Amino acid sequence: MRFALRSKHYSIRTERAYVDWVRRYVLFHEKRHPRELGPDHVNRFLTHLAVAKRVAASTQNQALAALLFLYGEVLGMPLPREGGLVRAKKPHRLPTVLTREEVKCVLSRLDGPPKIAATLLYGAGLRLLEVLRLRVKDVDFGLGQLVVRDGKGQKDRVTMLPEAARGSLALHIQDVRRLHARDLAEGFGRVWLPYALDRKSPDAAELWSWQWVFPAATRSRDPRTGVERRHHLHETILQRAVHNAVLAAGIDKPASCHTLRHSFATHLLEDGYDIRTIQELLGHRDVSTTMIYTHVLNKVGGRGVRSPLDRMA
């Protein structure tokens, strides 16, 4: 299973999740080998997740993806389209959005690399892992743009580098360059490279252009290879920093790192930018996903209707 996932270049995060789902699937069926099981057993397991465990729709979908990979790529027994499966209900929720003043308050209560990263979450509409996985070569100060590599759906896209973020980001990158030079002097400095690039270009891992924009404070061992290297900043560090900043700002909304991306899209719509342009900046495959942000254009109340009470004032 692990070998098949790695040969397909799945991330370590996905590898761990898929292996865990297969383990839970086998345990659910009293440790029977998956070859002895079939589509009905898969449906029973997924239905159990939805009915007994009451998991979210995204969780059930991940379990299904893991089992489709197991049977299709590992066992060579592709599953048919699921039938009789009880799907977990996906709640229809509007995204939480901060006002411009609330965003300003949150960012003002951050400092160091988390502040710069959060500024890009809002200023460029990046997802959490997209900002943390930025490489030095992905930042183009000359053109004023960021290149998001291998984003959601394994797509590349280009988004803006906010003018207001350039100064602090440039100073931060200078600090990162000094950190990289120190790692090299200590016999380290080789960053993880995607796919087979490390084999094709063995010296590329030490190149400055491939280093993380937001490296971790300490080096760690790669769980797959055992090689000691500096990974990018862990997502929980940024999540915790933003959470604490929201609390410190006295904001009662359930805001997170992704809320800054929601706010980016909403504020662009408020400024009159075209929905297709925003779709491209966000990296949405379908414009219907982007359309959810139009709810905030109801500036005078629910569904754009003004209450008669307000007309009495």
Secondary structure per residue as TSV (DSSP state, phi and psi in degrees):
chain	resnum	aa	ss	phi	psi
A	1	M	-	360.0	-51.6
A	2	R	H	-62.5	-41.8
A	3	F	H	-62.0	-42.9
A	4	A	H	-64.3	-40.6
A	5	L	H	-64.7	-41.7
A	6	R	H	-70.8	-34.3
A	7	S	H	-67.7	-22.9
A	8	K	T	-94.9	4.9
A	9	H	T	65.1	35.3
A	10	Y	-	-74.4	150.3
A	11	S	-	-71.2	161.6
A	12	I	H	-62.8	-32.4
A	13	R	H	-64.0	-47.1
A	14	T	H	-67.0	-39.5
A	15	E	H	-57.5	-48.6
A	16	R	H	-63.3	-41.9
A	17	A	H	-65.0	-46.0
A	18	Y	H	-64.4	-44.3
A	19	V	H	-61.5	-39.8
A	20	D	H	-66.6	-38.7
A	21	W	H	-66.3	-39.0
A	22	V	H	-64.3	-41.2
A	23	R	H	-59.8	-45.5
A	24	R	H	-67.1	-34.6
A	25	Y	H	-64.2	-44.5
A	26	V	H	-65.4	-42.8
A	27	L	H	-65.2	-37.3
A	28	F	H	-61.6	-35.3
A	29	H	T	-98.9	34.0
A	30	E	T	55.9	43.3
A	31	K	T	64.6	25.8
A	32	R	-	-76.0	146.5
A	33	H	-	-68.3	138.6
A	34	P	G	-55.7	-25.3
A	35	R	G	-64.4	-26.6
A	36	E	G	-82.9	-7.2
A	37	L	-	-109.4	166.1
A	38	G	-	-146.4	-163.0
A	39	P	H	-55.6	-38.4
A	40	D	H	-64.0	-37.8
A	41	H	H	-68.9	-37.2
A	42	V	H	-63.5	-45.0
A	43	N	H	-63.2	-39.2
A	44	R	H	-64.0	-40.6
A	45	F	H	-65.8	-45.5
A	46	L	H	-69.1	-35.3
A	47	T	H	-66.0	-39.3
A	48	H	H	-59.2	-40.0
A	49	L	H	-62.8	-40.7
A	50	A	H	-75.5	-40.5
A	51	V	H	-88.3	-53.2
A	52	A	T	-81.4	-44.3
A	53	K	S	-88.0	-19.7
A	54	R	-	54.2	47.0
A	55	V	-	-75.7	163.3
A	56	A	-	-70.5	158.8
A	57	A	H	-59.7	-38.5
A	58	S	H	-65.6	-34.5
A	59	T	H	-68.1	-44.2
A	60	Q	H	-64.1	-37.5
A	61	N	H	-64.9	-36.4
A	62	Q	H	-67.4	-41.1
A	63	A	H	-62.2	-41.6
A	64	L	H	-62.6	-43.2
A	65	A	H	-61.7	-38.9
A	66	A	H	-64.5	-42.1
A	67	L	H	-73.6	-33.6
A	68	L	H	-63.2	-39.0
A	69	F	H	-67.8	-43.1
A	70	L	I	-57.1	-51.4
A	71	Y	I	-76.5	-36.0
A	72	G	I	-81.2	-43.4
A	73	E	I	-98.3	-27.6
A	74	V	I	-99.7	-49.6
A	75	L	S	-93.1	-12.2
A	76	G	S	66.1	32.4
A	77	M	-	-128.3	69.5
A	78	P	-	-52.9	136.3
A	79	L	-	-84.0	144.8
A	80	P	-	-73.3	171.9
A	81	R	-	-59.1	135.9
A	82	E	-	-63.8	142.1
A	83	G	-	-135.0	143.9
A	84	G	S	71.8	15.2
A	85	L	-	-86.2	130.4
A	86	V	-	-84.2	113.2
A	87	R	-	-89.1	140.0
A	88	A	-	-64.1	139.0
A	89	K	-	-76.7	133.0
A	90	K	-	-94.4	112.2
A	91	P	-	-66.8	142.8
A	92	H	-	-92.3	100.6
A	93	R	-	-120.7	139.6
A	94	L	-	-79.6	145.1
A	95	P	-	-69.2	146.6
A	96	T	-	-73.8	132.6
A	97	V	-	-129.0	136.0
A	98	L	-	-93.9	149.0
A	99	T	-	-72.2	167.0
A	100	R	H	-60.9	-38.7
A	101	E	H	-67.5	-37.7
A	102	E	H	-66.2	-40.4
A	103	V	H	-59.8	-45.1
A	104	K	H	-59.4	-41.4
A	105	C	H	-65.4	-40.9
A	106	V	H	-65.3	-49.2
A	107	L	H	-63.3	-33.0
A	108	S	H	-69.5	-17.3
A	109	R	T	-99.4	11.3
A	110	L	-	-110.2	158.5
A	111	D	-	-149.2	169.3
A	112	G	H	65.7	-160.1
A	113	P	H	-54.0	-39.2
A	114	P	H	-58.8	-34.6
A	115	K	H	-67.3	-43.5
A	116	I	H	-64.8	-43.2
A	117	A	H	-63.8	-43.6
A	118	A	H	-65.7	-34.2
A	119	T	H	-61.0	-36.8
A	120	L	H	-76.0	-30.9
A	121	L	H	-57.5	-44.2
A	122	Y	H	-84.0	-45.1
A	123	G	H	-73.0	-23.3
A	124	A	S	-122.0	-3.3
A	125	G	-	70.5	31.5
A	126	L	-	-82.8	153.7
A	127	R	-	-78.7	164.0
A	128	L	H	-54.7	-54.5
A	129	L	H	-73.2	-23.2
A	130	E	H	-65.2	-41.2
A	131	V	H	-72.4	-37.5
A	132	L	H	-72.2	-24.7
A	133	R	T	-94.9	9.6
A	134	L	-	-63.5	137.0
A	135	R	B	-102.8	160.9
A	136	V	G	-56.2	-39.4
A	137	K	G	-68.4	-13.7
A	138	D	G	-85.1	-8.1
A	139	V	E	-102.1	116.5
A	140	D	E	-115.2	96.9
A	141	F	T	-69.1	-32.1
A	142	G	T	-63.7	-46.5
A	143	L	T	-89.4	-9.3
A	144	G	T	66.8	45.4
A	145	Q	E	-144.2	159.6
A	146	L	E	-116.9	138.6
A	147	V	E	-105.4	118.6
A	148	V	E	-93.6	114.1
A	149	R	-	-96.8	136.2
A	150	D	S	53.1	49.1
A	151	G	-	-73.4	-162.2
A	152	K	T	-60.0	132.0
A	153	G	T	80.4	12.9
A	154	Q	S	55.9	43.0
A	155	K	-	-114.9	147.1
A	156	D	-	-95.2	149.9
A	157	R	E	-154.0	167.1
A	158	V	E	-117.6	134.5
A	159	T	E	-134.0	173.9
A	160	M	E	-79.0	152.6
A	161	L	-	-103.2	108.2
A	162	P	-	-58.2	136.9
A	163	E	H	-57.8	-39.0
A	164	A	H	-68.3	-16.3
A	165	A	H	-100.0	-8.9
A	166	R	H	-65.2	-43.6
A	167	G	H	-61.5	-51.6
A	168	S	H	-66.7	-35.5
A	169	L	H	-67.7	-40.6
A	170	A	H	-63.1	-42.4
A	171	L	H	-65.0	-40.0
A	172	H	H	-61.8	-43.8
A	173	I	H	-64.6	-33.1
A	174	Q	H	-62.0	-41.5
A	175	D	H	-64.0	-40.2
A	176	V	H	-64.2	-36.9
A	177	R	H	-64.8	-39.3
A	178	R	H	-65.7	-38.3
A	179	L	H	-63.7	-41.7
A	180	H	H	-64.2	-40.6
A	181	A	H	-63.0	-37.5
A	182	R	H	-67.9	-40.1
A	183	D	H	-61.8	-43.2
A	184	L	H	-61.5	-41.0
A	185	A	H	-65.2	-26.5
A	186	E	T	-93.4	7.3
A	187	G	T	89.2	15.4
A	188	F	-	-119.3	-140.0
A	189	G	-	89.1	4.2
A	190	R	-	-92.3	117.4
A	191	V	-	-89.4	157.4
A	192	W	-	-67.4	135.5
A	193	L	-	-114.1	147.5
A	194	P	S	-74.3	146.9
A	195	Y	T	54.3	-134.6
A	196	A	T	-97.3	13.4
A	197	L	H	-61.2	-33.3
A	198	D	H	-63.1	-33.5
A	199	R	H	-80.0	-38.1
A	200	K	H	-71.3	-38.7
A	201	S	-	-130.2	79.3
A	202	P	T	-58.6	-24.6
A	203	D	T	-87.6	-10.0
A	204	A	G	-65.7	-28.8
A	205	A	G	-63.7	-22.0
A	206	E	G	-95.4	-8.7
A	207	L	-	-67.3	142.1
A	208	W	G	-60.7	-37.9
A	209	S	G	-63.0	-23.6
A	210	W	G	-93.0	-2.5
A	211	Q	S	-73.3	154.4
A	212	W	B	-68.3	141.2
A	213	V	S	-70.8	-33.0
A	214	F	S	-121.3	76.6
A	215	P	B	-75.1	156.2
A	216	A	-	-68.2	157.7
A	217	A	S	-70.4	-27.0
A	218	T	S	-130.3	158.3
A	219	R	-	-80.8	157.2
A	220	S	E	-146.4	168.7
A	221	R	E	-92.6	133.5
A	222	D	-	-65.0	123.5
A	223	P	T	-64.8	-19.2
A	224	R	T	-90.2	-38.6
A	225	T	T	-111.7	-18.3
A	226	G	-	79.7	1.9
A	227	V	-	-75.0	133.5
A	228	E	E	-83.1	124.4
A	229	R	E	-155.5	172.2
A	230	R	-	-97.7	116.0
A	231	H	-	-87.3	178.3
A	232	H	B	-77.3	165.4
A	233	L	-	-53.2	135.3
A	234	H	-	-72.2	141.6
A	235	E	H	-61.2	-29.9
A	236	T	H	-65.7	-26.8
A	237	I	H	-66.0	-44.9
A	238	L	H	-71.3	-39.9
A	239	Q	H	-60.2	-44.0
A	240	R	H	-66.4	-40.4
A	241	A	H	-63.4	-44.1
A	242	V	H	-66.9	-41.5
A	243	H	H	-58.9	-46.4
A	244	N	H	-66.3	-35.3
A	245	A	H	-67.6	-38.2
A	246	V	H	-63.0	-43.4
A	247	L	H	-64.3	-43.5
A	248	A	H	-64.4	-29.8
A	249	A	T	-79.7	-6.6
A	250	G	T	72.4	27.5
A	251	I	-	-90.3	126.4
A	252	D	-	-89.7	-7.3
A	253	K	S	-70.9	150.1
A	254	P	-	-76.0	71.0
A	255	A	-	-91.4	146.8
A	256	S	-	-142.8	-173.0
A	257	C	H	-57.8	-40.9
A	258	H	H	-68.5	-23.0
A	259	T	H	-62.2	-32.6
A	260	L	H	-65.6	-37.3
A	261	R	H	-67.0	-42.7
A	262	H	H	-58.3	-42.1
A	263	S	H	-66.8	-38.0
A	264	F	H	-55.3	-50.7
A	265	A	H	-65.4	-43.0
A	266	T	H	-65.1	-42.8
A	267	H	H	-69.6	-32.1
A	268	L	H	-64.9	-40.9
A	269	L	H	-63.5	-41.5
A	270	E	H	-61.1	-32.5
A	271	D	T	-81.3	-1.2
A	272	G	T	93.0	12.2
A	273	Y	-	-74.2	150.6
A	274	D	-	-67.1	140.5
A	275	I	H	-62.0	-32.7
A	276	R	H	-69.4	-37.1
A	277	T	H	-63.7	-43.8
A	278	I	H	-65.5	-38.0
A	279	Q	H	-57.2	-45.1
A	280	E	H	-67.0	-40.7
A	281	L	H	-64.5	-36.5
A	282	L	H	-80.9	-20.8
A	283	G	T	79.8	27.7
A	284	H	-	-78.1	134.4
A	285	R	S	-72.0	-37.9
A	286	D	S	-118.5	134.2
A	287	V	H	-65.1	-22.2
A	288	S	H	-62.4	-29.7
A	289	T	H	-66.2	-38.9
A	290	T	H	-72.9	-29.6
A	291	M	G	-62.3	-19.7
A	292	I	G	-62.3	-23.9
A	293	Y	G	-76.1	-10.8
A	294	T	G	-69.0	-10.7
A	295	H	G	-63.3	-27.3
A	296	V	G	-78.7	-7.5
A	297	L	G	-77.9	-2.7
A	298	N	-	-78.8	73.9
A	299	K	T	-72.9	-12.4
A	300	V	T	-116.4	26.7
A	301	G	S	120.7	-176.1
A	302	G	G	-58.7	128.1
A	303	R	G	56.6	26.0
A	304	G	G	75.5	10.0
A	305	V	-	-96.0	132.6
A	306	R	-	-93.1	130.1
A	307	S	-	-64.7	141.5
A	308	P	H	-63.0	-23.7
A	309	L	H	-63.0	-36.2
A	310	D	H	-69.2	-26.6
A	311	R	H	-76.8	-13.2
A	312	M	T	-84.2	-13.3
A	313	A	-	-71.3	360.0
